[in-house]
């Protein structure tokens, strides 16, 4: 530095003293400018808006199974029967007392015919009703695995709506009704039977248009008066049939899922896939077809069969005559020990079916080859 200043002094003697002052001033001004720049940069950095972190809305978990819900005495006693039967079959807890049940009528032996609802019934009465799924199990009391399967569906929905499983938002615009034990009298027998306490097959007792002409005639000829398939003296003679008909009338379902055993098939009754003649069928038919294929794929390619409907059957009454897409899931067996396997296999298919909007427009799906099944 000393050498630099000596050089500057010599230069100033040659060119005038002001040059040193100017040089020193320039050097100082550059330093101040640099410092100001740094100060401005620092200030700008401090004043620059910082992006706020995205707030992830947490789903608040509500207590699950923490308290028993108030039930009337009839339903409360019935829940105790169900709990006892669950222990008998090795199914764990039914959680019957933790579920909000509806009940209007009773079976022939006095058990309440119960159902539970997820979603707002009031919105279903509006001009733009929700997509509605009706699920029926225990139509034949000796098909015991479907009853456990329906309680698995209920437990699954309880976990979803209470924030213990994802999907709460997806269910907000849906209405789901589950009736887990349609025919309790036959289920609670020491040896469960297909028919109800009056000896009637309630899945042959619906008031279909062909009932008076064909029901008893076919029962006597084709089934040789098989007691397991007795359709009753007249249509709609049984409390369990009236119960199902009233649920259909009350909720006007977009689709019905009924669970049986043990045919190992997925069956469909409803608007014909090749027909577009009915009002709105341009939407319903492709949608119904898409859901059938979707359920099969999500259950590891579960086999689709064109199983015929019968005089007095639900598939005939709801699917054929009222154009309500009706899906029959036939579990492989009624083996009480395989309930966990069946739920694991079909859980995703059932959940996707509940979420499937029957009003949306879809492209026509292609059905896999179907095998016709003989009427056994």
N, C-alpha and C positions, 0 to 999 in steps of 0.2 A: 504493500500500500504506500510506503514512504517513497518508493521509486516512482509510483504513479503520480503522486502529488508533486514531486520535484519536476516531473515532465510537464505537468499542467502549469506550474509556475513559470517555467521557461516559455511555454507557449503563450501564456498571458502577457509576458513581457514583450513577446513579438507581436501579438494581435490585439492586445488590450485587456485590461483587467476584467471587463464585464463578461468575458467568455467563461471564466472560472465560475462566476456567480450563476451564469445561465446554465452551465453544465451541471453544477451542483443542484440548481433548482429543478432542472429536468429530471435528474436522478431521483430527487426527493419526490417530485410529482408522480413519477412512475411508481415509486414505492407506495405512495398514498393511493394511487389509482388501483394498484394491485390489492392493497389492503381493503379498499372500498369494495372491489369486485368480490373479494372473498366474503366480506361482510354481507353484501347483497345476496350472494349465492347462499350463504348460510341462512339469511332471513327468508329467502324464497323457499329454501328447503323446509324451514320451519312452518311457513305459511301454506305450503302446498297441501291440498286436501288429501287426507289418508282414507283409502277405501275401507269401509266398515266390513267386518267379517260377516258372511252370510249366516243369518240365524236359521238354524235347523229346528223346525217345530217338532218338539218331542210329543209323542203320544203318551198321554198320562195313563198309566196302568191303574185300572180300578180293581178293587179286591175281587178275587174269584173264589167262589164257594165259601165265603167267609161267614155267611149267615143263612139261616133257613128263611125262606120267604113265607109270608102268611098264606095259608091254603085253607079252604073250607074243610070241614071234618071228613067229608066223603073222599076228597082228593088226598088229604093227609093220610088216611087209613090205606088208601090205594098205593101211595108212595111207599109205605111200609111193606106192602105185599111185593112191590117191584124190587125193593132193596133185598128182601129175603130171597127172591127168585134169582137175582143177580149173584148173590153169594152161592146159591145152589149150583149155578152153571159156571162158577169161577170167573166171573166177569168184573170183579172189583165193585166200585161204588157207582150206582146209577145217578147220584146227585139229584134225585127226583125232587127232594124238598128244597133244592136251591134254584129251581126253575119255575118261571112264571107260567102257570097253566091256565088254559081256558076250558070250561066244561059246561055243557048244556044238558045232554041226555045221558042215559045209562044203558049198559048192556042188559040182556035178558036176566042175568044173575045179579045185577045191581052194581057192577063196576062202572066208574065214570069213563066216558069216552073223551079223552083229553087231547089237546093240541097246544102248541106254543107258537108265538108269532115274533118275528124279527123285522122291524120296520114299522112305519106308520100306517095303520089301517085307514085313517082319515084321508090321507093323500091318495089312497086307492079309490076313494069315492069321487075324486076330482075329475075335471074334464080331460086331464092328461094323467091317467093312472100309471103307477110304477110297473116295471117289469116284475111279474109275480110268479114265484115257484111254489108249487104244492108238492110236498113229499109225504108218501104214505108207506108205512111198514106194518108188519104183523097182521096182514089181511088174512093169512092162513096161520093159525096158532102153532102148528107143528113145524113151521119154517122159522126156527128160533133165531138164527143168525141175523136175519134182516132186522129183528127188533133191537138187538145190540148195535147193529149198524146205524140205525136211526138215532139211538142215544149218542153214538160217536159223532154223528152229524151235529146234534144239539150241543155237545161239549165243544166241538170245533167252533161253532158259531158263537158260543159264549166267550171263548178265548179271543176271537176276533173282535167282537163288539166291545170287549173290556180291555183291549189294548195289549193282550198277551201274545197275539199273533198279528202279523201285518194284514192289511186289507180292509181296515175299518172304513176308510173313505170310499172304497169301491162298493161297499154294501149300503151306503147311505141312500142311493136311489133305487134300492131293491126292496121287495117285500117277500119274505120267506115264511111259510107255514109248514110245520112238521107235526104229523100225527104218528107217534112211534108204535102204538099198539092198537090197531083198528079193531081187532077181535079178541078182547082180553079173556073171554070165557073159555076159549079153546087153549089159549096159551097157559093159563093157570091150572089147567088140569094136571093130575099126577102124570098122565101120559098125554101130552098135547095132541090135538087133532086138527085136521084141515077145516072141518065145519064148525060152526058156532054151537052154542048150547042147545039150540033147537034143531041141530042136524042139517043146517043149510050152508051151502058154499056161498059166502057173501059176494064172491067174484063171479057168480052166475045169477045174481039177484037184482042187478041194475035194470031199471025200466027202459030197455031198448025197444026199438020199433018191432024187432023180430021176436021178442020174448014170447008173446001169446001164441004165435004160430009155431015156433021152433024149440023153445027151451025144454019143455017137458018131453016132447017127441024125440028130440035128439038124446036126451038123457036116458030114455028107455031103450032106444034102438042102438045108437052108437056106443053108449057107455053101459048098456045093459043094467040100467038102474043102479049104478055104482053109488053107494051111499056117500062117498067122499065128494061127489060132484052134484049132489041134489040141489036144484036151483030154487026150491021152495014152491009153495002152492000158488003163489002169485008174485009178480015183480014188486020190489020195494017193500017186502013184507018184514024185513029185518032191521033192527035198530042200527046195526053197523053199516048197512047199505044207506039208510037215511042219513046217517052221520056223514058219510063221504059225499053224498049228493048235496047236502047242505053246505059243506065246505066249498065245493065247486061253485055253487050258486052265490055264496057269500063273497068269495074272493076273486072269482072270475080269473082263474090262473092263465098266465101266458104259456105255461108248460107244466106238466105233471111228471113226477118221477116216482115210480112205485117199485119197491124192492121185494124180491121173492127169492126162492131157492128151490131146487138145486140144478137148474138146467144149463148153467154156465154160458149164458148168452145175453146179448143186449138187443132188445126188441123195440120196435117203434110202431105206434098206431097214431094216425092223424091224417092231415091233408096229404093226398097222394103226391109223390115227388114229381110225377110227370104232368100233374094237373095244375092249371092256372085259372080255373073258372070261378073260384069262390072270391068273394070280396076280400081284398088284401092278400090273396094267396101269393101274389108276386113277391111279397116280402116274407110271409110266413113259411112257405114251402122251402125256399133255399136256406132259410135260417134253421128250420127244423132239420134239414138234411146235413147242414154244416155241423150242428151240435151233435148229431148222432155219430158222425165220423170223428169229431173232436173227442167225444167221450171214449170211444173205442181206442183211439191212439194214445190217450193219456192213461189208459189202463192196460198198457203193454199190448195193444192190438187185440183187445178182447173181442171175441167173435160176434158179429152182427148176424142175426137170423130173422127171417121173415116168418115169425110165428103167427098163426091165424088168431083172430079174435072170435069170440063166441057169443051166442045170445045171452044177454045179461052180464057181460064182462065189462070191466072199467074201460078197457081199450076200445070196445065197441061204443059204449055210452059217451065217453069223453072224446076219444080220438077220432073215431069214425063218424059219429053223428054230430058232434059239436065242434069238430075241427080244432081241438086243443091238442097240440103235440104231446103225446103221452109215451114216456120211455119206461120200459120195464127192465130193470137190472136184475138178472137172475144170478145170484151168487152160486159158486160151485157146489156147496154142500150146506147142510144144517148142522154141521159139526161145531158144537159150542167152543171147542178148543182152538178153532182157527179164526176167531173173531179179529185178532190183531193183524193177521195176515191179510184178511179181506179189507180192513180199513186202510192199511198201508197201500194196497193195490188200487183201490178206487177213490181214495181221498181227493186226489187232484182232479179226477174226472167229475166228481160231485161238486167240488168248489167251482170249477170252471163252468159247469152247467148252471149253477146258481147265478153267476155273474153274466152269463150269456144273455144278451139283449135280443129278444125275439122280434123287436120292431126295427132293428137296424137293417139296412140294405146290404146284402152280401152277394158275391158271385156264386153261381150254382156249383156246389161241390160235387165231386164224382164219388159215387158209392163203390165200395169194393164188391166183388162178386158175392152174392148172397145164396145160401142154400135154403130151400124150403124145408120146413119141418112138418112131418105128418101130425095129424091131430090125434095124439094118444090120449 
